Amino acid sequence: MLDKLAYISTGLGITSIAASVAAWYTEKSEDAEENAHAERSGIFIGLWPQTFFALAIVLFKLKELGHDKDVKRLLKKLDKKVKEVES
């Protein structure tokens, strides 16, 4: 479970790099104000990859340390609670 989340987080990091570049270049025009907005959008999206990659590292480390069993146990408890609320 943790490894799947880590791979998803890594994929989101790579995707946000591409999204940052795309936002920067697709929003550019001849208007200086629009160019400034494109740069700010690209920089804002460019701040996301570090967070996703750090999260992936933490999740891989938790998996390595054997905490995957804890996650499965917590998910079972959560499923029980959801079923109690639904009924």
Phi, psi and omega in degrees: 000312181295324180292325177295317178296323179293319178293322176297317179297320177296317178298320177295325177296315179294319179296321181290334173296313179296321180294325178296313179295318180296317180296322182295314187274329183281335181271353182290144176211194180277344181282129182296323180293320178291325176296319178296320178295320179298318179295317179295320178296315179298319179292318179300312179293329179292348176277345184287322187303321181301318180295315180296318180292322177296319178298319179298318179297315179298316180295319177296320179294319177298320176297316180298325181277357175091019181275004179295327178295322178297320180295317179297319179296317179295323178295322177296318178297319179296319178298320178298316181296318179297318179295323178296318181292321181292329182267000000 
